[in-house]
Amino acid sequence: MPVTQEEFRAALSRFPSGVTVVTTKDAEGRLHGITVSAFNSVSLDPSLVLICIDRSTGSHAAISESGIFVVNILSSEQAELSERFAAMIPNKFDGVEHSLNEHGLPVLSNCIANLECRVRNIGDGGDHTIFVGEVENVSVNEGDPLVYFRSNYRVIGA
Ligand SMILES: Cc1cc2nc3c(=O)[nH]c(=O)nc-3n(C[C@H](O)[C@H](O)[C@H](O)COP(=O)(O)O)c2cc1C
């Protein structure tokens, strides 16, 4: 018998993850950003990572259109950004410090890492899509990560 959604969620919530904001733009050049914990490394050579994006989100359509995205790994001081980019609000980038990369994608400031990616493969992930991206550019900063565990933000203790 398959597990219930409640059981499934309860089990998954016990897997701690970092938190990222994935940014991109759509065919009209409008900027999109989405909070994503389903991020992982895939391959060292070539440099590949994956993100899983809900098919119903605006960001899903935008990544499918542009074929490029940036993974911004949040620091322990950026829980507010995680909430902002998980909310259904217009103008998500208003007041959010960022620069634009050579493709016009937002690179969020003060993150512990930013990975600029180009979609290499697209996989079926049920109600999500698995985007495998080749990393074309990275920047890294000092700082502690923001951690998500059992529906709450945590910070790694010393
Ligand atoms: C901590 C956290 C992690 C999340 N991880 C994901 C994820 O991995 N993939 C995803 O599609 N949505 C994830 N979400 C939900 C999206 O951020 C949310 O649906 C967002 O509103 C979509 O924005 P958009 O429709 O403007 O693209 C997460 C939300 C939170 C708070």
The ligand as a Tripos MOL2 file, in Angstrom:
@<TRIPOS>MOLECULE
LIG
   31    33     1     0     0
SMALL
NO_CHARGES

@<TRIPOS>ATOM
      1 C1         11.8440   26.2220    2.7120 C.3       1 LIG1
      2 C2         11.1040   26.0640    1.4010 C.ar      1 LIG1
      3 C3         11.5750   25.2000    0.4340 C.ar      1 LIG1
      4 C4         10.9120   25.0680   -0.8090 C.ar      1 LIG1
      5 N1         11.4330   24.2230   -1.7430 N.ar      1 LIG1
      6 C5         10.8280   24.1220   -2.9520 C.ar      1 LIG1
      7 C6         11.4160   23.2930   -3.9550 C.ar      1 LIG1
      8 O1         12.4530   22.6420   -3.7500 O.2       1 LIG1
      9 N2         10.8100   23.2450   -5.1720 N.ar      1 LIG1
     10 C7          9.6510   23.9550   -5.4520 C.ar      1 LIG1
     11 O2          9.1250   23.8700   -6.5800 O.2       1 LIG1
     12 N3          9.0590   24.7410   -4.5090 N.ar      1 LIG1
     13 C8          9.6360   24.8530   -3.2720 C.ar      1 LIG1
     14 N4          9.0800   25.6710   -2.3230 N.ar      1 LIG1
     15 C9          7.8250   26.3900   -2.6340 C.3       1 LIG1
     16 C10         8.0050   27.6320   -3.5880 C.3       1 LIG1
     17 O3          9.0250   28.4900   -3.0700 O.3       1 LIG1
     18 C11         6.6670   28.4260   -3.7640 C.3       1 LIG1
     19 O4          5.7480   27.5610   -4.3870 O.3       1 LIG1
     20 C12         6.8030   29.7400   -4.5330 C.3       1 LIG1
     21 O5          5.6900   30.5530   -4.2090 O.3       1 LIG1
     22 C13         6.7930   29.6090   -6.0670 C.3       1 LIG1
     23 O6          7.0010   30.8990   -6.6270 O.3       1 LIG1
     24 P1          6.6210   31.2770   -8.1690 P.3       1 LIG1
     25 O7          5.2430   30.7250   -8.4740 O.co2     1 LIG1
     26 O8          6.6530   32.7950   -8.1750 O.co2     1 LIG1
     27 O9          7.6620   30.7180   -9.0670 O.co2     1 LIG1
     28 C14         9.7150   25.8190   -1.0720 C.ar      1 LIG1
     29 C15         9.2420   26.6980   -0.0800 C.ar      1 LIG1
     30 C16         9.9170   26.8310    1.1490 C.ar      1 LIG1
     31 C17         9.3900   27.7870    2.1980 C.3       1 LIG1
@<TRIPOS>BOND
     1     1     2 1
     2     2     3 ar
     3     2    30 ar
     4     3     4 ar
     5     4     5 ar
     6     4    28 ar
     7     5     6 ar
     8     6     7 ar
     9     6    13 1
    10     7     8 2
    11     7     9 ar
    12     9    10 ar
    13    10    11 2
    14    10    12 ar
    15    12    13 ar
    16    13    14 ar
    17    14    15 1
    18    14    28 ar
    19    15    16 1
    20    16    17 1
    21    16    18 1
    22    18    19 1
    23    18    20 1
    24    20    21 1
    25    20    22 1
    26    22    23 1
    27    23    24 1
    28    24    25 2
    29    24    26 1
    30    24    27 1
    31    28    29 ar
    32    29    30 ar
    33    30    31 1
@<TRIPOS>SUBSTRUCTURE
     1 LIG1         1 GROUP 0 **** ****
